[in-house]
Amino acid sequence: MAQHSSKPITYADAGVNIDQANRTKQRIKYLAHKTFTKAVLSEIGGFGGLFAVDKTKYLDPVLVSSVDGVGTKLKLAFEMNVHHTIGADLVNHCVNDIAVQGAAPMFFMDYLATGKLDGAIAEKVVEGIAEACKHNGCALIGGETAEMPGFYPEGEYDLAGFIVGVVERGKIITGKTVEPGDIILGLPATGLHTNGYSLARKLLFEVAKYEPETYVNEIKGKVGNELMQTHRSYWGIAKKLIAAECVSAMAHITGGGITENLPRVLPRGVSAVIEFGSWPVLAIFTHMQKLGNVPHDEMMRTFNMGIGMLVVVPSKKFKKAETVLDRAGERYYTVGRIVKGDRKVSYS
């Protein structure tokens, strides 16, 4: 016969504290509110978020969406107890993914799941998300905070984000006009951004036996700080280049590096030649390569190597693009060119 409990069992006994979760959600609501624009028609806490597209701004608006996480960079966040920047990593990654098609970010939603909700940590994560949303002109209109006892190790959580942006149909950047002779510009990365962390952790913590607090002369800093550099947003400069009509294609350099991301925006009949030595490779990458004797090809398709965004510019618009970048105080490098070929990247 089944055993019965003499005392009433609640959800809190199973590890889910609804009252505490509600307090955290109230705080999250406040943070999200600070990102609202007049296009947001709903309150936080409804079953769905409502957002109105500005019909006065777009004749034929096309919605562009993307969803992503921050990968095993989270492991480092847990270890270092740094949770504020991880939210910005998530937002900026998603913003860049839709920026390459010319889309302005409109709204963002997040999913945070954990075994036992730590209100202070959840708040830090969402604070980072809200700040990055505000910085990108994007509204945080909702999300999900899931408490799942027994599903995640203690002190760990998972984080994912979903973004929706808008672009005028006639102004979608497709890459179809890319042609031989076009010039490839590279915009610098702040660090690893959100890719290659499984290999980075293996090289730095297993092979080199560093701790996050270890100061390494070769990188002129502590390992943990270097790895936690925030993934930067390129939307601010991308929209200026787009407005000046200097862009044939853009590639966000994420997992797969230049080798696999640039071909995604190339039309049939062309390839890209990227010139080694045309930009400064960040010290962290050079150091990791030495530590593990990692083949160059492997480095190029795992890490961004110091370039977070590639912009393909028609040769006749090159001077104009340079002027836009110079005026914005944006560092950039001429890293390659478009040639005839079959949508591959080669290095010279």
Short mmCIF file of the C-alpha atoms (twelve columns), coordinates in Angstrom:
data_MODEL
# 
_entry.id   MODEL 
# 
loop_
_atom_site.group_PDB 
_atom_site.id 
_atom_site.type_symbol 
_atom_site.label_atom_id 
_atom_site.label_alt_id 
_atom_site.label_comp_id 
_atom_site.label_asym_id 
_atom_site.label_seq_id 
_atom_site.Cartn_x 
_atom_site.Cartn_y 
_atom_site.Cartn_z 
_atom_site.pdbx_PDB_model_num 
ATOM 1   C CA . MET A 1   0.000  0.000  0.000   1 
ATOM 2   C CA . ALA A 2   1.247  3.504  -0.844  1 
ATOM 3   C CA . GLN A 3   2.655  5.606  1.997   1 
ATOM 4   C CA . HIS A 4   0.879  8.889  2.719   1 
ATOM 5   C CA . SER A 5   2.454  12.011 4.181   1 
ATOM 6   C CA . SER A 6   0.901  13.163 7.442   1 
ATOM 7   C CA . LYS A 7   1.846  16.801 6.798   1 
ATOM 8   C CA . PRO A 8   0.596  18.770 3.766   1 
ATOM 9   C CA . ILE A 9   3.243  18.960 1.054   1 
ATOM 10  C CA . THR A 10  3.639  22.193 -0.893  1 
ATOM 11  C CA . TYR A 11  5.439  23.206 -4.079  1 
ATOM 12  C CA . ALA A 12  8.129  24.822 -1.866  1 
ATOM 13  C CA . ASP A 13  8.817  21.388 -0.327  1 
ATOM 14  C CA . ALA A 14  9.581  20.162 -3.850  1 
ATOM 15  C CA . GLY A 15  12.094 22.997 -4.238  1 
ATOM 16  C CA . VAL A 16  10.017 25.682 -5.954  1 
ATOM 17  C CA . ASN A 17  9.329  28.792 -3.897  1 
ATOM 18  C CA . ILE A 18  6.552  30.708 -5.703  1 
ATOM 19  C CA . ASP A 19  6.614  33.683 -3.324  1 
ATOM 20  C CA . GLN A 20  10.347 34.202 -3.714  1 
ATOM 21  C CA . ALA A 21  10.058 33.815 -7.484  1 
ATOM 22  C CA . ASN A 22  7.300  36.447 -7.532  1 
ATOM 23  C CA . ARG A 23  9.499  38.907 -5.654  1 
ATOM 24  C CA . THR A 24  12.280 38.371 -8.190  1 
ATOM 25  C CA . LYS A 25  9.816  38.811 -11.058 1 
ATOM 26  C CA . GLN A 26  8.649  42.151 -9.627  1 
ATOM 27  C CA . ARG A 27  12.232 43.382 -9.684  1 
ATOM 28  C CA . ILE A 28  12.700 42.060 -13.241 1 
ATOM 29  C CA . LYS A 29  9.516  43.867 -14.269 1 
ATOM 30  C CA . TYR A 30  11.009 47.138 -13.046 1 
ATOM 31  C CA . LEU A 31  14.242 46.549 -15.001 1 
ATOM 32  C CA . ALA A 32  12.342 45.649 -18.182 1 
ATOM 33  C CA . HIS A 33  10.145 48.755 -17.887 1 
ATOM 34  C CA . LYS A 34  13.196 50.970 -18.268 1 
ATOM 35  C CA . THR A 35  13.684 49.602 -21.807 1 
ATOM 36  C CA . PHE A 36  10.113 50.182 -23.002 1 
ATOM 37  C CA . THR A 37  9.444  52.305 -26.080 1 
ATOM 38  C CA . LYS A 38  6.065  53.669 -27.166 1 
ATOM 39  C CA . ALA A 39  5.690  50.653 -29.460 1 
ATOM 40  C CA . VAL A 40  5.321  48.302 -26.456 1 
ATOM 41  C CA . LEU A 41  1.596  47.704 -25.893 1 
ATOM 42  C CA . SER A 42  1.682  45.143 -23.114 1 
ATOM 43  C CA . GLU A 43  2.769  44.862 -19.508 1 
ATOM 44  C CA . ILE A 44  5.353  42.396 -18.235 1 
ATOM 45  C CA . GLY A 45  3.582  39.340 -16.850 1 
ATOM 46  C CA . GLY A 46  0.961  38.817 -19.541 1 
ATOM 47  C CA . PHE A 47  0.804  35.604 -21.542 1 
ATOM 48  C CA . GLY A 48  2.337  37.321 -24.559 1 
ATOM 49  C CA . GLY A 49  4.254  40.518 -25.282 1 
ATOM 50  C CA . LEU A 50  2.647  43.024 -27.662 1 
ATOM 51  C CA . PHE A 51  4.668  45.308 -29.914 1 
ATOM 52  C CA . ALA A 52  3.420  47.611 -32.706 1 
ATOM 53  C CA . VAL A 53  5.563  48.125 -35.816 1 
ATOM 54  C CA . ASP A 54  5.831  51.825 -36.712 1 
ATOM 55  C CA . LYS A 55  3.989  52.016 -40.052 1 
ATOM 56  C CA . THR A 56  5.072  55.617 -40.586 1 
ATOM 57  C CA . LYS A 57  8.712  54.533 -40.649 1 
ATOM 58  C CA . TYR A 58  8.393  51.498 -42.944 1 
ATOM 59  C CA . LEU A 59  6.442  51.136 -46.179 1 
ATOM 60  C CA . ASP A 60  6.868  47.372 -46.401 1 
ATOM 61  C CA . PRO A 61  8.327  46.125 -43.089 1 
ATOM 62  C CA . VAL A 62  9.896  42.677 -42.895 1 
ATOM 63  C CA . LEU A 63  10.475 41.099 -39.480 1 
ATOM 64  C CA . VAL A 64  13.848 39.470 -38.843 1 
ATOM 65  C CA . SER A 65  14.294 37.154 -35.848 1 
ATOM 66  C CA . SER A 66  17.066 35.213 -34.179 1 
ATOM 67  C CA . VAL A 67  17.502 33.053 -31.094 1 
ATOM 68  C CA . ASP A 68  20.720 32.202 -29.273 1 
ATOM 69  C CA . GLY A 69  22.483 31.366 -26.025 1 
ATOM 70  C CA . VAL A 70  25.940 32.184 -24.682 1 
ATOM 71  C CA . GLY A 71  27.347 28.662 -24.686 1 
ATOM 72  C CA . THR A 72  29.869 27.435 -22.151 1 
ATOM 73  C CA . LYS A 73  30.929 30.998 -21.300 1 
ATOM 74  C CA . LEU A 74  28.271 30.441 -18.608 1 
ATOM 75  C CA . LYS A 75  30.589 27.942 -16.865 1 
ATOM 76  C CA . LEU A 76  33.062 30.754 -16.337 1 
ATOM 77  C CA . ALA A 77  30.360 33.109 -15.088 1 
ATOM 78  C CA . PHE A 78  29.430 30.531 -12.409 1 
ATOM 79  C CA . GLU A 79  33.044 29.971 -11.433 1 
ATOM 80  C CA . MET A 80  33.858 33.682 -11.177 1 
ATOM 81  C CA . ASN A 81  30.454 34.683 -9.815  1 
ATOM 82  C CA . VAL A 82  30.188 37.349 -12.543 1 
ATOM 83  C CA . HIS A 83  26.620 37.482 -13.843 1 
ATOM 84  C CA . HIS A 84  26.138 41.046 -14.995 1 
ATOM 85  C CA . THR A 85  27.988 40.878 -18.331 1 
ATOM 86  C CA . ILE A 86  26.479 37.590 -19.485 1 
ATOM 87  C CA . GLY A 87  23.142 39.325 -20.173 1 
ATOM 88  C CA . ALA A 88  24.838 41.890 -22.424 1 
ATOM 89  C CA . ASP A 89  26.674 39.059 -24.220 1 
ATOM 90  C CA . LEU A 90  23.337 37.475 -25.034 1 
ATOM 91  C CA . VAL A 91  21.606 40.636 -26.278 1 
ATOM 92  C CA . ASN A 92  24.548 41.905 -28.330 1 
ATOM 93  C CA . HIS A 93  25.064 38.520 -29.983 1 
ATOM 94  C CA . CYS A 94  21.408 38.454 -31.077 1 
ATOM 95  C CA . VAL A 95  21.479 42.117 -32.195 1 
ATOM 96  C CA . ASN A 96  24.541 41.442 -34.396 1 
ATOM 97  C CA . ASP A 97  22.924 38.364 -35.935 1 
ATOM 98  C CA . ILE A 98  20.016 40.396 -37.331 1 
ATOM 99  C CA . ALA A 99  22.085 43.549 -38.027 1 
ATOM 100 C CA . VAL A 100 23.880 41.709 -40.838 1 
ATOM 101 C CA . GLN A 101 20.582 41.653 -42.757 1 
ATOM 102 C CA . GLY A 102 20.065 45.355 -42.091 1 
ATOM 103 C CA . ALA A 103 17.466 44.891 -39.337 1 
ATOM 104 C CA . ALA A 104 16.995 47.371 -36.502 1 
ATOM 105 C CA . PRO A 105 16.304 45.569 -33.207 1 
ATOM 106 C CA . MET A 106 12.754 46.126 -31.891 1 
ATOM 107 C CA . PHE A 107 12.210 43.781 -28.979 1 
ATOM 108 C CA . PHE A 108 13.903 41.038 -27.004 1 
ATOM 109 C CA . MET A 109 12.748 38.179 -24.755 1 
ATOM 110 C CA . ASP A 110 14.865 36.006 -22.464 1 
ATOM 111 C CA . TYR A 111 14.679 32.518 -20.966 1 
ATOM 112 C CA . LEU A 112 16.464 31.888 -17.675 1 
ATOM 113 C CA . ALA A 113 16.260 28.392 -16.205 1 
ATOM 114 C CA . THR A 114 17.808 27.160 -12.976 1 
ATOM 115 C CA . GLY A 115 17.468 24.425 -10.362 1 
ATOM 116 C CA . LYS A 116 16.836 26.755 -7.421  1 
ATOM 117 C CA . LEU A 117 16.198 30.405 -8.149  1 
ATOM 118 C CA . ASP A 118 18.727 32.775 -6.616  1 
ATOM 119 C CA . GLY A 119 16.960 36.135 -6.832  1 
ATOM 120 C CA . ALA A 120 20.163 38.193 -6.615  1 
ATOM 121 C CA . ILE A 121 21.812 36.304 -9.489  1 
ATOM 122 C CA . ALA A 122 18.679 36.362 -11.666 1 
ATOM 123 C CA . GLU A 123 18.447 40.097 -11.101 1 
ATOM 124 C CA . LYS A 124 22.082 40.671 -12.104 1 
ATOM 125 C CA . VAL A 125 21.599 38.669 -15.308 1 
ATOM 126 C CA . VAL A 126 18.418 40.555 -16.249 1 
ATOM 127 C CA . GLU A 127 20.024 43.874 -15.328 1 
ATOM 128 C CA . GLY A 128 22.713 43.139 -17.932 1 
ATOM 129 C CA . ILE A 129 20.049 42.176 -20.473 1 
ATOM 130 C CA . ALA A 130 18.011 45.340 -19.806 1 
ATOM 131 C CA . GLU A 131 21.043 47.640 -20.037 1 
ATOM 132 C CA . ALA A 132 22.161 46.116 -23.340 1 
ATOM 133 C CA . CYS A 133 18.603 46.336 -24.700 1 
ATOM 134 C CA . LYS A 134 18.485 50.030 -23.822 1 
ATOM 135 C CA . HIS A 135 21.892 50.587 -25.414 1 
ATOM 136 C CA . ASN A 136 20.689 48.921 -28.648 1 
ATOM 137 C CA . GLY A 137 17.348 50.780 -28.711 1 
ATOM 138 C CA . CYS A 138 15.500 47.540 -28.102 1 
ATOM 139 C CA . ALA A 139 12.645 46.826 -25.642 1 
ATOM 140 C CA . LEU A 140 12.753 43.886 -23.231 1 
ATOM 141 C CA . ILE A 141 9.062  42.934 -23.400 1 
ATOM 142 C CA . GLY A 142 8.972  39.611 -21.593 1 
ATOM 143 C CA . GLY A 143 10.671 36.374 -20.735 1 
ATOM 144 C CA . GLU A 144 10.544 33.215 -18.702 1 
ATOM 145 C CA . THR A 145 12.218 32.451 -15.392 1 
ATOM 146 C CA . ALA A 146 11.940 28.703 -14.876 1 
ATOM 147 C CA . GLU A 147 12.754 26.968 -11.590 1 
ATOM 148 C CA . MET A 148 13.458 23.282 -12.198 1 
ATOM 149 C CA . PRO A 149 14.693 21.441 -9.082  1 
ATOM 150 C CA . GLY A 150 17.048 18.557 -9.793  1 
ATOM 151 C CA . PHE A 151 17.531 19.561 -13.408 1 
ATOM 152 C CA . TYR A 152 20.592 21.833 -13.119 1 
ATOM 153 C CA . PRO A 153 23.611 21.515 -10.806 1 
ATOM 154 C CA . GLU A 154 23.500 23.846 -7.813  1 
ATOM 155 C CA . GLY A 155 24.483 27.418 -8.618  1 
ATOM 156 C CA . GLU A 156 24.110 26.920 -12.365 1 
ATOM 157 C CA . TYR A 157 21.559 28.222 -14.843 1 
ATOM 158 C CA . ASP A 158 20.916 28.318 -18.568 1 
ATOM 159 C CA . LEU A 159 20.205 31.453 -20.520 1 
ATOM 160 C CA . ALA A 160 18.781 32.014 -23.993 1 
ATOM 161 C CA . GLY A 161 17.409 35.017 -25.838 1 
ATOM 162 C CA . PHE A 162 15.085 35.756 -28.715 1 
ATOM 163 C CA . ILE A 163 15.139 38.968 -30.759 1 
ATOM 164 C CA . VAL A 164 12.870 40.486 -33.377 1 
ATOM 165 C CA . GLY A 165 13.974 43.344 -35.607 1 
ATOM 166 C CA . VAL A 166 12.592 45.116 -38.666 1 
ATOM 167 C CA . VAL A 167 13.937 46.131 -42.058 1 
ATOM 168 C CA . GLU A 168 12.370 47.724 -45.132 1 
ATOM 169 C CA . ARG A 169 11.848 44.958 -47.715 1 
ATOM 170 C CA . GLY A 170 13.791 46.889 -50.379 1 
ATOM 171 C CA . LYS A 171 16.721 47.388 -48.004 1 
ATOM 172 C CA . ILE A 172 17.321 43.819 -46.802 1 
ATOM 173 C CA . ILE A 173 21.039 43.044 -47.057 1 
ATOM 174 C CA . THR A 174 21.209 39.687 -48.827 1 
ATOM 175 C CA . GLY A 175 24.747 39.657 -50.246 1 
ATOM 176 C CA . LYS A 176 23.381 39.063 -53.752 1 
ATOM 177 C CA . THR A 177 25.206 42.139 -55.132 1 
ATOM 178 C CA . VAL A 178 28.625 40.996 -53.857 1 
ATOM 179 C CA . GLU A 179 31.046 40.790 -56.808 1 
ATOM 180 C CA . PRO A 180 34.753 40.284 -57.501 1 
ATOM 181 C CA . GLY A 181 36.727 43.403 -56.614 1 
ATOM 182 C CA . ASP A 182 34.654 44.206 -53.507 1 
ATOM 183 C CA . ILE A 183 36.716 44.991 -50.423 1 
ATOM 184 C CA . ILE A 184 36.325 43.235 -47.054 1 
ATOM 185 C CA . LEU A 185 36.637 45.357 -43.922 1 
ATOM 186 C CA . GLY A 186 37.044 43.865 -40.448 1 
ATOM 187 C CA . LEU A 187 35.729 45.457 -37.244 1 
ATOM 188 C CA . PRO A 188 37.645 44.497 -34.092 1 
ATOM 189 C CA . ALA A 189 36.310 42.138 -31.424 1 
ATOM 190 C CA . THR A 190 36.640 42.765 -27.691 1 
ATOM 191 C CA . GLY A 191 37.738 39.186 -27.005 1 
ATOM 192 C CA . LEU A 192 36.308 35.709 -27.611 1 
ATOM 193 C CA . HIS A 193 32.780 37.197 -27.593 1 
ATOM 194 C CA . THR A 194 30.644 34.078 -27.009 1 
ATOM 195 C CA . ASN A 195 32.390 31.396 -29.046 1 
ATOM 196 C CA . GLY A 196 35.080 28.778 -28.616 1 
ATOM 197 C CA . TYR A 197 34.828 28.609 -24.817 1 
ATOM 198 C CA . SER A 198 34.941 24.803 -24.620 1 
ATOM 199 C CA . LEU A 199 38.336 24.798 -26.339 1 
ATOM 200 C CA . ALA A 200 39.504 27.920 -24.463 1 
ATOM 201 C CA . ARG A 201 38.661 26.368 -21.098 1 
ATOM 202 C CA . LYS A 202 40.475 23.174 -22.052 1 
ATOM 203 C CA . LEU A 203 43.620 25.038 -23.126 1 
ATOM 204 C CA . LEU A 204 43.748 27.571 -20.298 1 
ATOM 205 C CA . PHE A 205 42.435 25.596 -17.324 1 
ATOM 206 C CA . GLU A 206 43.365 21.983 -18.180 1 
ATOM 207 C CA . VAL A 207 46.527 22.275 -20.294 1 
ATOM 208 C CA . ALA A 208 48.061 25.435 -18.761 1 
ATOM 209 C CA . LYS A 209 46.492 24.753 -15.313 1 
ATOM 210 C CA . TYR A 210 45.617 28.438 -14.873 1 
ATOM 211 C CA . GLU A 211 42.931 29.651 -12.473 1 
ATOM 212 C CA . PRO A 212 40.595 32.511 -13.488 1 
ATOM 213 C CA . GLU A 213 42.632 34.753 -11.120 1 
ATOM 214 C CA . THR A 214 45.997 33.866 -12.710 1 
ATOM 215 C CA . TYR A 215 47.805 36.891 -14.171 1 
ATOM 216 C CA . VAL A 216 49.440 35.953 -17.489 1 
ATOM 217 C CA . ASN A 217 52.155 38.211 -18.898 1 
ATOM 218 C CA . GLU A 218 51.453 37.208 -22.502 1 
ATOM 219 C CA . ILE A 219 47.894 38.548 -22.288 1 
ATOM 220 C CA . LYS A 220 48.746 41.387 -19.857 1 
ATOM 221 C CA . GLY A 221 45.867 40.484 -17.587 1 
ATOM 222 C CA . LYS A 222 44.048 37.867 -15.561 1 
ATOM 223 C CA . VAL A 223 42.732 34.898 -17.526 1 
ATOM 224 C CA . GLY A 224 39.188 35.164 -16.163 1 
ATOM 225 C CA . ASN A 225 38.880 38.880 -16.935 1 
ATOM 226 C CA . GLU A 226 40.085 38.325 -20.472 1 
ATOM 227 C CA . LEU A 227 37.592 35.522 -21.058 1 
ATOM 228 C CA . MET A 228 34.685 37.498 -19.592 1 
ATOM 229 C CA . GLN A 229 35.124 40.515 -21.908 1 
ATOM 230 C CA . THR A 230 31.646 41.485 -23.138 1 
ATOM 231 C CA . HIS A 231 30.543 40.519 -26.636 1 
ATOM 232 C CA . ARG A 232 30.253 43.892 -28.354 1 
ATOM 233 C CA . SER A 233 27.324 45.182 -30.389 1 
ATOM 234 C CA . TYR A 234 28.077 46.398 -33.932 1 
ATOM 235 C CA . TRP A 235 24.615 47.822 -34.582 1 
ATOM 236 C CA . GLY A 236 25.636 51.438 -33.880 1 
ATOM 237 C CA . ILE A 237 28.270 51.479 -36.626 1 
ATOM 238 C CA . ALA A 238 26.448 49.016 -38.923 1 
ATOM 239 C CA . LYS A 239 23.410 51.304 -39.223 1 
ATOM 240 C CA . LYS A 240 25.644 54.247 -40.210 1 
ATOM 241 C CA . LEU A 241 27.334 52.192 -42.946 1 
ATOM 242 C CA . ILE A 242 23.950 50.902 -44.135 1 
ATOM 243 C CA . ALA A 243 22.478 54.435 -44.215 1 
ATOM 244 C CA . ALA A 244 25.465 55.566 -46.315 1 
ATOM 245 C CA . GLU A 245 24.722 52.670 -48.718 1 
ATOM 246 C CA . CYS A 246 28.258 51.253 -48.487 1 
ATOM 247 C CA . VAL A 247 27.348 47.655 -47.590 1 
ATOM 248 C CA . SER A 248 26.962 44.672 -49.939 1 
ATOM 249 C CA . ALA A 249 27.075 42.068 -47.165 1 
ATOM 250 C CA . MET A 250 27.978 41.644 -43.501 1 
ATOM 251 C CA . ALA A 251 29.010 38.573 -41.539 1 
ATOM 252 C CA . HIS A 252 28.918 38.258 -37.752 1 
ATOM 253 C CA . ILE A 253 31.978 36.174 -36.824 1 
ATOM 254 C CA . THR A 254 30.665 33.664 -34.305 1 
ATOM 255 C CA . GLY A 255 31.094 29.879 -33.971 1 
ATOM 256 C CA . GLY A 256 32.881 28.674 -37.102 1 
ATOM 257 C CA . GLY A 257 35.061 31.784 -37.289 1 
ATOM 258 C CA . ILE A 258 35.708 33.669 -40.535 1 
ATOM 259 C CA . THR A 259 36.121 30.346 -42.368 1 
ATOM 260 C CA . GLU A 260 32.492 29.292 -41.946 1 
ATOM 261 C CA . ASN A 261 30.602 32.547 -41.366 1 
ATOM 262 C CA . LEU A 262 31.705 34.624 -44.351 1 
ATOM 263 C CA . PRO A 263 30.518 32.060 -46.964 1 
ATOM 264 C CA . ARG A 264 26.998 32.302 -45.470 1 
ATOM 265 C CA . VAL A 265 26.597 35.759 -47.046 1 
ATOM 266 C CA . LEU A 266 28.376 35.151 -50.365 1 
ATOM 267 C CA . PRO A 267 26.373 34.558 -53.565 1 
ATOM 268 C CA . ARG A 268 27.282 31.823 -56.068 1 
ATOM 269 C CA . GLY A 269 30.271 32.550 -58.258 1 
ATOM 270 C CA . VAL A 270 32.394 34.395 -55.706 1 
ATOM 271 C CA . SER A 271 34.869 33.559 -52.944 1 
ATOM 272 C CA . ALA A 272 36.821 35.571 -50.411 1 
ATOM 273 C CA . VAL A 273 40.547 35.930 -49.902 1 
ATOM 274 C CA . ILE A 274 41.483 36.989 -46.363 1 
ATOM 275 C CA . GLU A 275 44.971 38.321 -45.755 1 
ATOM 276 C CA . PHE A 276 46.775 37.170 -42.626 1 
ATOM 277 C CA . GLY A 277 48.579 39.926 -40.789 1 
ATOM 278 C CA . SER A 278 46.150 42.616 -41.960 1 
ATOM 279 C CA . TRP A 279 44.683 42.990 -38.455 1 
ATOM 280 C CA . PRO A 280 46.131 42.592 -34.945 1 
ATOM 281 C CA . VAL A 281 45.240 39.147 -33.597 1 
ATOM 282 C CA . LEU A 282 44.373 39.502 -29.904 1 
ATOM 283 C CA . ALA A 283 47.046 38.200 -27.511 1 
ATOM 284 C CA . ILE A 284 44.624 35.701 -25.915 1 
ATOM 285 C CA . PHE A 285 44.305 33.818 -29.240 1 
ATOM 286 C CA . THR A 286 48.051 33.738 -29.932 1 
ATOM 287 C CA . HIS A 287 48.664 32.487 -26.394 1 
ATOM 288 C CA . MET A 288 46.020 29.742 -26.612 1 
ATOM 289 C CA . GLN A 289 47.371 28.582 -29.968 1 
ATOM 290 C CA . LYS A 290 50.861 28.182 -28.448 1 
ATOM 291 C CA . LEU A 291 49.557 26.402 -25.338 1 
ATOM 292 C CA . GLY A 292 47.868 23.647 -27.314 1 
ATOM 293 C CA . ASN A 293 49.934 23.730 -30.491 1 
ATOM 294 C CA . VAL A 294 46.534 24.292 -32.173 1 
ATOM 295 C CA . PRO A 295 46.654 24.170 -36.009 1 
ATOM 296 C CA . HIS A 296 46.006 27.527 -37.652 1 
ATOM 297 C CA . ASP A 297 42.971 26.244 -39.584 1 
ATOM 298 C CA . GLU A 298 41.450 25.045 -36.333 1 
ATOM 299 C CA . MET A 299 41.966 28.473 -34.724 1 
ATOM 300 C CA . MET A 300 40.350 30.198 -37.717 1 
ATOM 301 C CA . ARG A 301 37.212 28.076 -37.547 1 
ATOM 302 C CA . THR A 302 36.806 28.095 -33.771 1 
ATOM 303 C CA . PHE A 303 37.564 31.682 -32.763 1 
ATOM 304 C CA . ASN A 304 36.967 35.155 -34.209 1 
ATOM 305 C CA . MET A 305 40.730 35.846 -33.907 1 
ATOM 306 C CA . GLY A 306 40.092 39.508 -33.119 1 
ATOM 307 C CA . ILE A 307 37.558 40.335 -35.844 1 
ATOM 308 C CA . GLY A 308 33.921 40.289 -34.729 1 
ATOM 309 C CA . MET A 309 32.209 41.600 -37.864 1 
ATOM 310 C CA . LEU A 310 33.137 41.598 -41.553 1 
ATOM 311 C CA . VAL A 311 31.687 44.186 -43.924 1 
ATOM 312 C CA . VAL A 312 31.840 43.662 -47.700 1 
ATOM 313 C CA . VAL A 313 32.059 47.051 -49.440 1 
ATOM 314 C CA . PRO A 314 31.828 47.714 -53.217 1 
ATOM 315 C CA . SER A 315 35.204 49.123 -54.332 1 
ATOM 316 C CA . LYS A 316 33.610 52.364 -55.572 1 
ATOM 317 C CA . LYS A 317 32.080 52.921 -52.105 1 
ATOM 318 C CA . PHE A 318 35.293 52.172 -50.209 1 
ATOM 319 C CA . LYS A 319 36.300 55.820 -49.620 1 
ATOM 320 C CA . LYS A 320 32.791 56.639 -48.412 1 
ATOM 321 C CA . ALA A 321 32.849 53.690 -45.976 1 
ATOM 322 C CA . GLU A 322 36.226 54.858 -44.643 1 
ATOM 323 C CA . THR A 323 34.818 58.359 -44.053 1 
ATOM 324 C CA . VAL A 324 31.816 56.948 -42.134 1 
ATOM 325 C CA . LEU A 325 34.074 54.764 -39.978 1 
ATOM 326 C CA . ASP A 326 36.601 57.542 -39.334 1 
ATOM 327 C CA . ARG A 327 33.874 60.024 -38.366 1 
ATOM 328 C CA . ALA A 328 32.418 57.485 -35.935 1 
ATOM 329 C CA . GLY A 329 35.866 56.919 -34.403 1 
ATOM 330 C CA . GLU A 330 35.578 53.213 -35.286 1 
ATOM 331 C CA . ARG A 331 38.746 51.152 -35.732 1 
ATOM 332 C CA . TYR A 332 38.712 48.977 -38.836 1 
ATOM 333 C CA . TYR A 333 41.078 46.950 -41.009 1 
ATOM 334 C CA . THR A 334 41.117 46.117 -44.704 1 
ATOM 335 C CA . VAL A 335 41.349 42.346 -44.348 1 
ATOM 336 C CA . GLY A 336 40.612 40.942 -47.779 1 
ATOM 337 C CA . ARG A 337 38.818 41.023 -51.103 1 
ATOM 338 C CA . ILE A 338 36.176 39.215 -53.126 1 
ATOM 339 C CA . VAL A 339 37.336 37.087 -56.078 1 
ATOM 340 C CA . LYS A 340 35.710 34.625 -58.486 1 
ATOM 341 C CA . GLY A 341 35.076 31.251 -56.868 1 
ATOM 342 C CA . ASP A 342 32.590 28.910 -55.199 1 
ATOM 343 C CA . ARG A 343 31.650 30.538 -51.854 1 
ATOM 344 C CA . LYS A 344 34.802 29.583 -49.965 1 
ATOM 345 C CA . VAL A 345 37.293 31.490 -47.838 1 
ATOM 346 C CA . SER A 346 41.005 31.170 -48.535 1 
ATOM 347 C CA . TYR A 347 43.842 32.804 -46.652 1 
ATOM 348 C CA . SER A 348 46.909 34.501 -48.076 1 
# 
